[in-house]
Amino acid sequence: MKPIKAKVLCSYKGTWYEAGDEIKVETKEDLVNLNEKGFIEPLTFKDIQNFGKEEPKKIFRKEEE
């Protein structure tokens, strides 16, 4: 998932973030809350839905000779 960046000066879990700082969000509920209040760069529904999921690893197979 792309990094979550602060859009304005804001506080999350007692830590202040300036515009452009990366925020380490712990839960999907917190992510939605920050997104709704406009504290972070806008996210799509798909970004929120995929929050916390690991990206699948691509497996490359050698072609047999």
Phi and psi in degrees as GROMACS dihedral restraints (atoms count N, CA, C in turn):
[ dihedral_restraints ]
;  ai    aj    ak    al  type     phi  dphi    fc
    3     4     5     6     1   -67.8    20    10
    4     5     6     7     1   153.9    20    10
    6     7     8     9     1   -66.2    20    10
    7     8     9    10     1   149.5    20    10
    9    10    11    12     1   -96.5    20    10
   10    11    12    13     1   116.4    20    10
   12    13    14    15     1  -111.3    20    10
   13    14    15    16     1   139.9    20    10
   15    16    17    18     1   -69.7    20    10
   16    17    18    19     1   138.3    20    10
   18    19    20    21     1   -94.9    20    10
   19    20    21    22     1   -31.1    20    10
   21    22    23    24     1  -138.8    20    10
   22    23    24    25     1   171.4    20    10
   24    25    26    27     1   -63.8    20    10
   25    26    27    28     1   122.8    20    10
   27    28    29    30     1  -152.1    20    10
   28    29    30    31     1   168.0    20    10
   30    31    32    33     1  -119.2    20    10
   31    32    33    34     1   137.2    20    10
   33    34    35    36     1  -139.9    20    10
   34    35    36    37     1   121.6    20    10
   36    37    38    39     1    53.6    20    10
   37    38    39    40     1    39.4    20    10
   39    40    41    42     1    82.6    20    10
   40    41    42    43     1     2.7    20    10
   42    43    44    45     1  -113.5    20    10
   43    44    45    46     1   132.7    20    10
   45    46    47    48     1   -90.1    20    10
   46    47    48    49     1   139.2    20    10
   48    49    50    51     1  -125.1    20    10
   49    50    51    52     1   134.8    20    10
   51    52    53    54     1   -90.9    20    10
   52    53    54    55     1   165.8    20    10
   54    55    56    57     1   -57.3    20    10
   55    56    57    58     1   129.7    20    10
   57    58    59    60     1    97.3    20    10
   58    59    60    61     1   -15.5    20    10
   60    61    62    63     1   -72.5    20    10
   61    62    63    64     1   148.6    20    10
   63    64    65    66     1   -86.9    20    10
   64    65    66    67     1   131.4    20    10
   66    67    68    69     1  -104.4    20    10
   67    68    69    70     1   131.0    20    10
   69    70    71    72     1   -90.8    20    10
   70    71    72    73     1    97.1    20    10
   72    73    74    75     1   -87.6    20    10
   73    74    75    76     1   136.4    20    10
   75    76    77    78     1   -93.7    20    10
   76    77    78    79     1   -37.4    20    10
   78    79    80    81     1  -126.5    20    10
   79    80    81    82     1   159.1    20    10
   81    82    83    84     1   -66.2    20    10
   82    83    84    85     1   -35.0    20    10
   84    85    86    87     1   -63.3    20    10
   85    86    87    88     1   -41.7    20    10
   87    88    89    90     1   -64.4    20    10
   88    89    90    91     1   -39.5    20    10
   90    91    92    93     1   -61.8    20    10
   91    92    93    94     1   -45.8    20    10
   93    94    95    96     1   -63.6    20    10
   94    95    96    97     1   -42.2    20    10
   96    97    98    99     1   -61.2    20    10
   97    98    99   100     1   -47.9    20    10
   99   100   101   102     1   -63.5    20    10
  100   101   102   103     1   -38.4    20    10
  102   103   104   105     1   -66.7    20    10
  103   104   105   106     1   -44.1    20    10
  105   106   107   108     1   -64.8    20    10
  106   107   108   109     1   -36.3    20    10
  108   109   110   111     1   -79.5    20    10
  109   110   111   112     1   -10.7    20    10
  111   112   113   114     1    82.2    20    10
  112   113   114   115     1    18.8    20    10
  114   115   116   117     1   -80.0    20    10
  115   116   117   118     1   -21.3    20    10
  117   118   119   120     1  -119.9    20    10
  118   119   120   121     1   166.2    20    10
  120   121   122   123     1   -59.4    20    10
  121   122   123   124     1   140.4    20    10
  123   124   125   126     1   -57.5    20    10
  124   125   126   127     1   138.3    20    10
  126   127   128   129     1  -116.6    20    10
  127   128   129   130     1   149.9    20    10
  129   130   131   132     1   -84.2    20    10
  130   131   132   133     1   166.9    20    10
  132   133   134   135     1   -59.5    20    10
  133   134   135   136     1   -38.3    20    10
  135   136   137   138     1   -65.1    20    10
  136   137   138   139     1   -39.2    20    10
  138   139   140   141     1   -61.1    20    10
  139   140   141   142     1   -44.2    20    10
  141   142   143   144     1   -67.1    20    10
  142   143   144   145     1   -41.2    20    10
  144   145   146   147     1   -62.9    20    10
  145   146   147   148     1   -36.3    20    10
  147   148   149   150     1   -89.6    20    10
  148   149   150   151     1     4.7    20    10
  150   151   152   153     1   -61.7    20    10
  151   152   153   154     1   132.3    20    10
  153   154   155   156     1    87.3    20    10
  154   155   156   157     1   -12.7    20    10
  156   157   158   159     1   -85.4    20    10
  157   158   159   160     1   137.8    20    10
  159   160   161   162     1   -78.2    20    10
  160   161   162   163     1   143.8    20    10
  162   163   164   165     1   -71.8    20    10
  163   164   165   166     1   137.6    20    10
  165   166   167   168     1   -64.4    20    10
  166   167   168   169     1   140.6    20    10
  168   169   170   171     1   -80.3    20    10
  169   170   171   172     1   136.7    20    10
  171   172   173   174     1   -86.4    20    10
  172   173   174   175     1   130.9    20    10
  174   175   176   177     1  -109.4    20    10
  175   176   177   178     1   123.7    20    10
  177   178   179   180     1  -103.7    20    10
  178   179   180   181     1   128.9    20    10
  180   181   182   183     1  -103.0    20    10
  181   182   183   184     1   141.3    20    10
  183   184   185   186     1   -75.5    20    10
  184   185   186   187     1   137.8    20    10
  186   187   188   189     1   -74.8    20    10
  187   188   189   190     1   134.8    20    10
  189   190   191   192     1   -74.0    20    10
  190   191   192   193     1   143.2    20    10
